[in-house]
Amino acid sequence: MSEATLAHGSTEDAELPPLVPPSSTLGLLSVFRRRYLLKLLVQRELSARYEQSFLGFLWSYINPLSQFFIYWYIMGTIMGAHKSVENYPVHVFSGLIIVHFFTETFGAGTRSIVRNKSLVQKMPLPKEMFPVAAMLVSLYHVIPQMFILLLVCVLTGWHPDLGTLIGGVLALAILMCFGTALALVFSVANVFWRDFGSLVGILTNFVRFGCTMIYSYDMLAQHAGSLRWLVLGNPIAVACLLFQRAFWAFSTENPQHTIKHEFPAHLYHQGVFALIAAFVALLLAQWFFNRFDERIAEQI
């Protein structure tokens, strides 16, 4: 081979851009630019969850319904919460959908990278794709839960307004951002220290009782007093209130009276602030993820 050819070949090689890991530059944007791969990963997670299962997708109905009956029977019937909260079953189930969506996103997202370590080691995928896929799988399971909730609401005289759609969409948007943010941080931490996978189970217990799922906001406000801002500063609790305002409030006998006395003032403003805070948390989580991104494959 002549020197001219070698020189020409080396010049072409020098002009080639360096190979950059997909997630090191664009982060979450690179995930949605690979929507086809993300779709395949979501389908893979769904099929793996119901593999060799006789009931299959019906478990997405059975699991939330079993939790609903436990809370409804213990808190509503035994402890008498239905006496102080009108239409208590809808109140519980609308809050349960929000809590279940977040806890499933948080838990599955934390384990997502470790569970897919073979793909992480072999394929040049943006690693953020795994927590995002976990969030989308959790969002997919919201659909049958919403079907049950809407059916019960209609049977109990539900008369929604425009705020119902706004509140429902805003609540889910808050949890999509905030749940993905925590899943990004904890999925990386779980790669280096598996203790974080166990810690998630403890934190989700606080989530269940830190939201107005099994009790009303009015009951919380009476006991918390000046510390109620701790609840309204929690994006998950605000999302829960927005969802209950959208569905439970308009299934009561006097929706306007319920909204005035059972919800904080300016709830939608607080929902917007919570969405902004969740988005900022997502940006910070992406920054944290990028700091450890290159070490994940070798550590896992």
N, C-alpha and C positions, 0 to 999 in steps of 0.2 A: 504494500500500500504506500502511495507516494506521500511525501511530506505535505503537499498541498491538500491532499484528501484528509489527512489527519488534522491539519490546521482548520480545514473547513468543517470537519465533524466536531472538533472541539469548540469551534465558534457557535455551532448550532446548539450544542449541549449547554454552553454558557448562557444562551438566551432563554433556555427553558426556565419557567418560574419554579421556585422551590415547592416541594410538597408540604402542605400545611394540614394538620389534623382538622377534620371538618368542624369540630365544635370549638376550636381555639379562637376563631375569628368572629363567627356569626352567632354562635350559641344557639338560642332557641329559634332564631330565624332560619338556621340551617336545617332544623328539624322539619319545619313546615315547608321548606323548599324540597324536601324529600317526602312529600305527602304519600306517595305510593308505598314507600318502605314503612312509613308510620301506619298506614292502613293494614299492611301485611302483619305488622307486629301486633296491632290491636286484635286482628282476627286470630292470630296465633295464641294470644293470651286468653281469648274467649273460648277457643276450642280446647285448650289445655285445661281450663277450669272445669269444663263439663265433660271431659274425656271419660269414657267408660261409666257414665252416669245414666241411670235409668230415667230419671226425671228431667235431666238436662237443664234447659233454660227455665223450667218451672221453679228451680231453686231460687231464682232472682225474685220470685213472688213469695216463696215460702219463708225465706230468711227474714225479710222486713216484717212480714205478717206475724211471725212468731215473736219477734221483739215487741211489736205493737201490742199483742195480747198480754204479754208479760207486764209491760208498763201500765196498760189499761186496767188489768185486773188488780195488780198490787197497789198502784197509786190511785187509780180511779175508784175501784170497788172496795178494797180492804181499807185503804187510808182515807177514802172519802173525798178525793180531789174533785170528782165530778160535781160535788155540791157547790163548790166555790168557782168552778170554771165551766161555763156553759158549753155544751157540745164538746165535751172533753175528748172523745175519741179523735175528732178531726184536729183538735189542738195538738194532741200527742203525735199523731201520724204526720202532720205537716212539719213539725219540728224534727221528727225522726228521720224524714227524708234528707233534710239538711245535714243532720249529724252523721247519718250513715254515709252520705256522699263524701263528706270531709274525712271521716275516719278511715274509710276504705281507700281514698286517694293517698292519705298520709301513710297508712300502713303498707299498702302494696307498692307505693312509690319508694318508700325507704328500702324495701327488699329487692327492687327491680333490677338494679345493676348486678348485685351478687347472684340473683337467680339467672341472669342472662350472661354469666361470665364467659361462656364459650363464644358467644357472639361478640362480646367486648374484645376478647383476645384475638379473634380471627378476622373480623370485618372492620373496615375503617368507617364506622358509623359515628355520628355525633352522639355522645353518650347521654345527652339530655333527652334523647328520644325515648329512653326506657321509663323515666318518671312521667313524661308527658303521656306515653301510651297507657300507663297505669291510671292516670287521671281520666283519660277518655274511656277506658273500660268502666271505671266507676260511674262516669256520666251516662254511659250506655245503660247501666242498671237503674238509673233514675227513671227511665221511661216506663217500665212496668209499675214502679211505685207511684208514679204520677197518674197512671191509668186507674189504679185503685183509689187514690185520693180524689180524683175528679168524679169518679162514680159515687163515692160516699158523699161528697159535697153536693152533687146534684140531687141525691136522694134526701138530703137534709135542708133543701131550699136555698141553695147557693145562688146569689145574684151578684156576679162580679162587675167591677167597673174598670176603667182604663188603668187605674193604679194597680189592679191585680196583675196585669201583664208586665207593667214596669217593675213592680216589686219582685215578681217571680224571676224575671230575667236578671235583675240587678243582684238578687241573692245568689243565683248560680254563678254569675260572673265574678263576684267576690270570692267564692269558694274555689273556682277554677284557678284564679290567680294565687290566692293565699295557700291553697292546698298544694299546688305545683311548686310554689316557693319553698315550703317546708320539705316537700319530697326531694327537691334538688339538694338541699343542704344535708338532710339526713341520709340520703342514698350515698353521698360521698363519705360522710362520717361512718356509715355502716360498712364501707369497704375496708376502712382502717381499723375500726373497733366495732365488733359485732354486738357490743352492749347496746348500741343505739337501736337495734332492732327490738330488743326487749323494752327499752325505755319508751318506745312509741306506745306500747300497750298500756303503760301507766298513764301517759299523757292523755290518751283518748278517754280514759275514765273521767278525768277532770273536764274534758270537753262535753261529755254527756250531761254532767250536772252543772256546768258553767253556762249553759244556754237555757232559755225558757221553754224547754221541751216538756217536762213533766210538771211544771208549775207556771203560773202566769207572771207577766212582768209586774203587775200590780202587787202581787205577793212578794216579789223580790225587792221592789222599791220600798215597801214598808219595812222590811228587815234590814236592807242595806243602807237606807238613809242617804247620807252624803257620799257614800262609797259606790253609789250606783254607776258612777262614771267608769268604774273598773269593768262593768259589764258592757256599757256602750262603747268602750274603747276596744272591745274584743270584736274583730271582724266576723267571727263565726256567730257570736251572739246577735249581732246586728243582722246578719243574713237570715238567721232563724226568725227574728222578729218580722223581717220583711216578708218572708214566706208565710208566716202565720197571719200577717195582715192581709195578704193576697187571698188566702183560702179559708182560714178559720174564721176571721172577723166577719166575712160576708156569708157565713153559714149560720150565724147567730140570729136571734130574733130581731135585734136592733143593732145593725152593723155600725151606724154612726156613734151610738153610745159606747159600743165595744171599743171602737178605734180611739175615742176620746179618753176613756178611762183605763184601758188595758194596754196602751202603747205609749211610748215616750213621744213628746212633741217633736216635730220636724224630723220624723223618722227617715224620710227620703233624703234629706240633706245629710243625715248621718250615714245613710247608705252610700252616698256618693263619696263622702270622706273615707269610708271604709274601703271602697273600691280603689281609691287613690293610694291609700296606705298599703293595700294588698299588692298593687302594681309596683310600688316602690320596693316592697319586700321581695317581689319577684326579680327586680333588677339587681338588688343586693345579693340574692341567692345565686343569680347567674354569675356575678363577679366572684363569689366564693367558689362556685363550681369550677370556674376557669382556672383558679389558682391551683387546683389539685387535679385537673383533667389529665395532664400528661403522665401522672403517676398512678392512675387508676389501673391501667392494664397490667402493669408489672406487680402491683400490690395485691390484686385480686387473686 
